[in-house]
């Protein structure tokens, strides 16, 4: 671990053969697990208390991470609320023997500091000083309202058996090996489960190998406990030319009872690939029932919110690091 500034922490991981998944490269779920660990380290270092993942914003998986790559995740606190910390994470990777790292992806993660009773506690406020810090803070603030709109749109949807789209459900027990530092299931592990369920759903629908290219709006509603039954439901809600939009719900509950509560929600975009790893078109999904049509419209609404949102571009100083023009860059939510 490298601590680059009082508000920034960098973790490094060597991508091992065991990190390679069904895609032939490191799965998106593993990258998200690394992102969560780095953001947690930054949050705990700032708050000096245990912290929990509340939200993980949009992350694009533009380039694969391969076995043997040195992966670096820089997590920087750019804004603080009363008990929350908005953390920008930047993932890059390259040859461990040397050479410049390649920008892979980045997203905003929100952690909340909690006390011994599990309730939020205040954190010291981050005061930006440099021009870059002020720009990062303003960029984070510009995303707050958009994030609220996305969460509101996601929370308002009801999923029942009336839908006809491809749907899969994975069920298992949360194992002791999934534990985080607070005795709950690690947020990164949950995101890996989400990636796995989305892969199964998308691959069954198109009959081809698939890989995640985007994950957005990962909202953590409540902690998931070790020993609980976990249910990860993935459902197709929209198709583009090549992309399959998969809504994933994670529920959990005590195996001695019958009720499962929603713990996490996410929307993942998967693409189909040919034998050479190139993306290929997928069959269009046509909604049939009223629920199909409602969820299809919901997916389009999320696309419009993210696509037209102010502050959808990256801060200028990060664009310059990537060698991009001031008008380009991927949005975050």
N, C-alpha and C positions, 0 to 999 in steps of 0.2 A: 504493500500500500504506500502511495505517495501523497502527502498532504501538501498541496500546492499553494493554498492560502487559507486564512481563517475560515472562510465560507466554502471551501472547495476541497474535495477528496478525489483521488484517482486510484482505482483498483485495476490490477492487471491479471489476466487469466490466459493460460496457454491452452488453446483449443485442442483437446485430446481426442483420440479415435472414439472413445466412449461418448463424446459429445455429439458425434455425427448421427443424424437420425435418418428418417425415411427419405429425405430429400437428397441425400448424398453429401450434404454439407451440414453445418451446425444448425439445428432447428431454431425457428423463431422463438419458441418457448424457452430454450436455454439462454438465448441472448436477453430475453426479458428477465430471466432469473438473475443474470449478471447485472442488469440495469437496476433491479430492485435492491440488490445487495449494496451497490455503490451508493445509491440514493439513501439507503438506510444508514450507511456509515456517515454520510454527510449530515443527515438529520440528527443522529444521536450525538455526533461531535458538537453540533450547534446547540441542541436543547439540553444536553447533559442528563438525559432521561430516556426511558424506553419510548420508542415511536412506532406507529403503525401506518401501513400504506392505506391511503384513502382514495387515491385516483392515479391512474397512469394515462397520459394523453396519447395523441396519435403518434405512431412510430411507423416509418416506412422502411421496409427491408429491401433496399435498392441493390445491394451486392451481397453475394454469399460470404459467409465466414467458413473457412476450410480448416480441416484438421492440420495442426501444426502452426496455425496463425497465432501471433501474440495479440490478444484483444485488450484494449484499454478503454475503460469507462470512466470518464471524468464527470463528477457530480458536483454542481455548483448551486448554492442557495442564491436565488435572485430576488426573492420576495418573501416576506413573512406576514402572516395574519396574527391573530391573538394566540392561537395554539398551532397554527399550520405553517409549514415551510414548503414553498414552491421551489423545486429543484430541477434545474436543467441538466439533463444527462446527454453526453456526447459519446457515441460508440465509434471507435476506430480500430483497425486491425492491419497487420502487415507481417512481413517476414521477421521472425525474432532475431535473425542474424544481422539485421540492420536495414537501413533504407527508410524512406518516409512512410508514415502510416497513411492509410486511405480512409477518408471519411465514409462511414457506412450509414449511420442513422442517428437520430437524436429525438428526444421527446421531453415533455415536462412531467415530473412526478410530484405528487403532493403527499407529504407525510404529516401526521398529527402527533404531537407529544402527549403522552398520557402518564398519569400517576399510578401509584400502587393499586388504586381502586379501579383502574381502567378508564377513568374519566379524563377528558382533555385538560391540560394544564397550560398556563401561559409560557411563551418562549420569548427570549430577548429579541428585540426588533433589529432587522438588518437595515442598515442605513447606507445606501449606495453613495459612492464618492466619485469614482472616475466616470468619464463619459460612457464607457462600455457598460459599467454597472448600472447606470441610470437608464440606458437603453434597454438592458435586460429586464430591469424592474418594470419599465413602461410596457414592454412587450408582454410580460406576464400578466399585468393588469388588463391589457387589451383582450386577453383570452378568458378572463374570469366570467364575463357575461355570456360569451359563446359557450363556455363549458357548462354553465347553468342551463342554457337552452338545450344542449345535447343531453345532459342528465335528465332534464324534465321530459324530453321527447322519449328517451329510452324507458323511463320509469312508468310512463303512461300506457305502455303497450301490454296487452294481455295475450298470452300464448295458451291455446287450448288444443284439444284433439280434433278441432274442426278444420285445421289446416291440412293441406294435401302435399306440401313440399317435402323434400328429403329431410329426414330427421333421424338422429342417432342419440342414444343416451349411454354414457359410460357410468358404471357404478362400482365403487370399491370403498375400502376403509382407509381413513387417514392414518398413516403409519407413524411411529415414533421418529423415523428417519426424515419425516417431512417437517419437523418442529423448527421454529425460529427461536430467537433469543428470549422471547417472552412466553414460551410454552405453547404458542398457537402454531397453526400451519403457516409456513413462510409464504408471503405474497407471491414471490417468484415461482414457487412450486405450483400455486394455483394457476398462474399464467401459463405454465408449461402444460397443465392439464387442459386448459382452454385451447391451446394450440393443437394438442393431440385430438381432441374431439372435433375441432374444425377440420382437421385433415381427413378424418374418417368420413365425415359428412360430405365434404366436397369431393373426395375420391369416389365415394359410392355414387354420387350424382352423375359425375362426368365419365366414370370408368377409366380414369387416367391418374397418373401420379400428380400430386398437387403440392404447392408450397405457399406459405403465407407471404404476402407482399405488404400487408398493412394490418395494424391492430389499433383500435381506437376506443376511447371512452371506457377504459377498464375501471369500473366503479366498485369499490369494496364497501358493502353495506354493514357487515358484521363479521367478527372473527370466526374462523373455522377451527374447531377443536380436534386435537389428536384423539383417535378412537371413535370419531363420529363416522357415520355413513355419508359418503359423498356421491352426489349425482351431478354429472356434467352433461347438460342437454345442448346439442348443437342443431340448429335448424336453418335451412336455406331460406332467405327472404328476398333475394334479388340477384339477377344475373346481368352482367354487361357483356361485351363481346368476348372477353377472356376471363373476367373476374367473377367470382362467386361470393356474394356477401352472406356471411354466416353469423347469425345471432347465437351467442352462447350464454347460457345461464348456469351458474353453479349453486347448488343447494346442498345443505347438510343438516344432520340432526342426530340425536342420540339413538343408537340402535335399539335401545329398550323401549323407545316410543315410536310412533308412526308418523310424526310430523317432520317435514323437511323445510327449512327456512332458506330463503334466497340470501346468499352471501356475496355473490359477485356477478356482474354482467359485463359483456364485452361484445363488440362487433368486429369480426375479422374478415379480411378479404383474401381469398385464396385464388390462385391461378393454376390452370392445368399446364403440364409440360410434356414435351415429346422426349424421345430417347436421348436427344442431344441437349436436353435442358432448356429448350426454347419454349416460350409460352405459346399456346395454341388456343383457337376459339373453343367455346363450350356451347352445348345446346342451350337455347334460350328457355328460361323457365316462365311458363304462362300461369299466372294466378287463376284459380278456379273459384274457390269459396270466398265468402265475404271476408273471412279472416285472412286468407291469402292476399286479397287485394289491399286490405288495411295494412298488413305488414310490408307489402311491396311499396305502398305509398310512404310508409314510415322510413324505409331504407332510402328512398329518394329524398325525403325531407332531410335526413342526416347528411346526405351528399350536398344538398343545397346550403345547409347551415355551414358546413366546413368549407365549401368552395367559395362562398361569398363573404365570409367573415372578415371584418377588419382586423388587422394584425396577423393576417394569415401567412405573411412572409417572415423569414428569419431576420434577426437583428443584423444591421449592416456589418458589424465587426466580425460576425460569424460567416457571413457571405463572402467577405474578403478572404477569410482563412481558406474557404473552399474554392477561391478563384472564380466566384460567380458574380454576375451583375447584380446591381441593387434591386432589380425587380424580380429576381428569381428566388427559388427556395421552396421547401416544402412547409406546409402549414402545420401547426400543432394545436391540439385542443385538450 
